[in-house]
Amino acid sequence: MLYSLIYYFYGNMWLVVGISTLNNFFQTMVFGSKLDILYAINPLFKLRIIENTIILNGGNYGFEGGIFYTILYLTGVLFMLYKINSEKVAERNIKLN
């Protein structure tokens, strides 16, 4: 949903592709999280999954299954909805004047 809102607001599919690529790069190459079948042999940081904190780090599913990533995505969705709404209000104000 976040990526569709970014595309809706900016109208640029390459921006969405770039954000998704950076997201996957940081998850695998920097933080060492397994992403589907993609994983880094020598990531910048080697993070371990602690069994008691699966709700926080997503467990075997990866960071996207964790609560922190979910909150980050929801924040992004709310921010994009705010930007879209603000632009529509500004357009209405211009039409009224």
QUIMO-V889172 format. One record per backbone hydrogen bond with DSSP energy under -0.5 kcal/mol. NH is the residue of the N-H (numbers start at 1). CO is the residue of the C=O. E is the energy in kcal/mol with one decimal. If there is no record, write none. Layout:
BEGIN
nh=NH co=CO e=E
nh=NH co=CO e=E
END
This chain:
BEGIN
nh=5 co=1 e=-2.1
nh=6 co=2 e=-2.2
nh=7 co=3 e=-2.2
nh=8 co=4 e=-2.5
nh=9 co=5 e=-2.4
nh=10 co=6 e=-2.6
nh=11 co=7 e=-2.6
nh=16 co=12 e=-1.1
nh=17 co=13 e=-2.4
nh=18 co=14 e=-2.5
nh=19 co=15 e=-2.5
nh=20 co=16 e=-2.4
nh=21 co=17 e=-2.5
nh=22 co=18 e=-2.6
nh=23 co=19 e=-2.3
nh=24 co=20 e=-2.4
nh=25 co=21 e=-2.7
nh=26 co=22 e=-2.7
nh=27 co=23 e=-2.1
nh=28 co=24 e=-2.3
nh=29 co=25 e=-2.2
nh=30 co=25 e=-1.0
nh=31 co=26 e=-2.4
nh=32 co=28 e=-0.7
nh=33 co=27 e=-3.1
nh=35 co=38 e=-3.2
nh=36 co=34 e=-0.5
nh=38 co=35 e=-2.8
nh=44 co=29 e=-2.1
nh=45 co=30 e=-3.0
nh=47 co=31 e=-0.9
nh=47 co=45 e=-0.8
nh=50 co=48 e=-0.6
nh=51 co=49 e=-0.6
nh=53 co=50 e=-1.9
nh=54 co=51 e=-0.9
nh=56 co=53 e=-1.0
nh=57 co=53 e=-2.2
nh=58 co=54 e=-2.2
nh=61 co=58 e=-1.6
nh=62 co=59 e=-0.8
nh=65 co=62 e=-1.8
nh=66 co=63 e=-2.0
nh=67 co=55 e=-2.3
nh=68 co=56 e=-0.9
nh=70 co=66 e=-1.8
nh=71 co=67 e=-2.4
nh=72 co=68 e=-2.2
nh=73 co=69 e=-2.7
nh=74 co=70 e=-2.6
nh=75 co=71 e=-2.3
nh=76 co=72 e=-2.0
nh=77 co=73 e=-2.5
nh=78 co=74 e=-2.7
nh=79 co=75 e=-2.4
nh=80 co=76 e=-2.4
nh=81 co=77 e=-2.5
nh=82 co=78 e=-2.2
nh=83 co=79 e=-2.3
nh=84 co=80 e=-2.5
nh=85 co=81 e=-2.4
nh=86 co=82 e=-2.7
nh=87 co=83 e=-2.1
nh=88 co=84 e=-1.9
nh=89 co=85 e=-2.3
nh=90 co=86 e=-2.2
nh=91 co=87 e=-2.2
nh=92 co=88 e=-2.1
nh=93 co=89 e=-2.2
nh=94 co=90 e=-1.9
nh=95 co=91 e=-2.0
nh=96 co=92 e=-1.9
nh=97 co=93 e=-1.3
END
